Amino acid sequence: MYVIVTNKPGKFTTQIGEGLRPVKAFDYLFCGKKTASFLIAELVDDTARIRIVEEGGTSVNTVPVKFLPRFQTVERAIEELETLTAFSTLDTVLQPAAWA
């Protein structure tokens, strides 16, 4: 099983913990500006958690992955990202990247 986690520059970062293995990362560009990063991670342990850290560290939330949508394959997770990031004729790009 695979999950998708997100970073939004200037808003929050997501940190994966034990029980998740990074597989593929993508940057999302909207009209040429990077507005998000996505990570597809393999779920190795159903009790895994992610940390969402607000910019500036003012707020930290720990969320169990059981609340995240799950995908059977990496390809299905990529299809979902492509669906979520395409907007008619607007200039949107989902490009491979390194997870920061």
Backbone torsions as a table, in degrees:
resi	resn	phi	psi	omega
1	MET	NA	151.1	-177.3
2	TYR	-133.2	149.9	176.4
3	VAL	-128.5	161.5	177.1
4	ILE	-116.1	129.2	174.1
5	VAL	-120.1	159.2	-170.5
6	THR	-129.9	144.3	165.6
7	ASN	-114.8	139.7	174.3
8	LYS	-125.3	106.6	-178.7
9	PRO	-53.9	133.6	179.7
10	GLY	83.8	-7.7	-178.9
11	LYS	-120.9	-59.5	-179.6
12	PHE	-159.4	159.2	171.8
13	THR	-122.4	151.8	178.3
14	THR	-114.8	131.0	179.1
15	GLN	-113.9	127.7	178.2
16	ILE	-90.3	149.3	-179.7
17	GLY	-113.9	-164.5	177.0
18	GLU	-59.9	145.9	179.5
19	GLY	96.8	-4.6	175.4
20	LEU	-127.0	135.9	179.4
21	ARG	-119.7	117.8	178.6
22	PRO	-59.0	137.5	-179.6
23	VAL	-119.7	-55.9	-178.8
24	LYS	-143.3	144.4	178.1
25	ALA	-126.8	150.0	-179.4
26	PHE	-140.6	144.9	168.7
27	ASP	-99.8	142.0	177.3
28	TYR	-108.3	120.4	178.9
29	LEU	-109.5	128.3	177.1
30	PHE	-116.4	115.6	-176.8
31	CYS	53.5	40.7	175.9
32	GLY	84.4	-5.1	-178.6
33	LYS	-109.2	131.5	177.8
34	LYS	-69.9	119.0	-179.2
35	THR	-113.8	-12.0	178.5
36	ALA	-164.0	159.7	169.9
37	SER	-126.0	140.9	180.0
38	PHE	-121.8	142.8	175.6
39	LEU	-124.9	129.4	170.2
40	ILE	-96.0	124.1	-177.7
41	ALA	-124.7	140.8	176.0
42	GLU	-78.7	132.6	178.6
43	LEU	-85.3	107.6	-177.9
44	VAL	-93.9	-27.7	-177.3
45	ASP	-139.1	121.8	-178.4
46	ASP	-62.2	-15.5	-179.8
47	THR	-94.4	7.4	-178.8
48	ALA	-60.5	155.4	179.1
49	ARG	-133.8	154.9	172.7
50	ILE	-117.5	153.2	175.4
51	ARG	-109.7	130.1	176.5
52	ILE	-110.7	116.3	-175.8
53	VAL	-111.2	117.6	178.1
54	GLU	-66.3	146.0	178.6
55	GLU	-52.5	132.8	-178.2
56	GLY	88.9	-5.2	176.8
57	GLY	70.0	17.4	-177.3
58	THR	-73.4	-22.8	-179.0
59	SER	-143.4	134.3	177.8
60	VAL	-130.4	126.5	177.1
61	ASN	-120.4	138.4	175.3
62	THR	-109.9	124.0	-173.4
63	VAL	-121.8	128.7	174.5
64	PRO	-67.2	140.8	-179.4
65	VAL	-67.2	-12.7	178.8
66	LYS	-62.3	-17.2	178.9
67	PHE	-89.9	-4.8	-179.8
68	LEU	-93.0	146.1	172.7
69	PRO	-61.5	146.5	-179.7
70	ARG	-118.4	150.5	-178.3
71	PHE	-129.8	140.9	-177.1
72	GLN	-67.8	-33.8	-176.6
73	THR	-135.6	161.3	174.5
74	VAL	-61.8	-40.1	-178.7
75	GLU	-61.3	-40.0	178.7
76	ARG	-66.8	-37.1	176.8
77	ALA	-65.3	-40.0	177.5
78	ILE	-65.0	-42.0	177.1
79	GLU	-57.9	-42.1	178.8
80	GLU	-62.8	-44.3	177.2
81	LEU	-60.1	-43.8	180.0
82	GLU	-61.9	-39.6	177.8
83	THR	-65.8	-43.4	-177.3
84	LEU	-70.3	-24.0	-173.5
85	THR	-106.9	3.5	179.2
86	ALA	-100.8	128.2	-178.9
87	PHE	-130.5	90.1	174.8
88	SER	49.0	-121.0	-177.1
89	THR	-102.0	8.7	179.1
90	LEU	-66.8	153.4	-179.1
91	ASP	-78.2	93.1	177.6
92	THR	-125.0	140.8	-179.9
93	VAL	-137.0	133.5	172.4
94	LEU	-113.0	109.2	-174.3
95	GLN	-121.5	144.6	177.9
96	PRO	-57.7	145.5	-176.7
97	ALA	-155.3	176.4	173.1
98	ALA	-95.4	142.3	177.9
99	TRP	-80.1	126.8	-178.8
100	ALA	-103.5	NA	NA
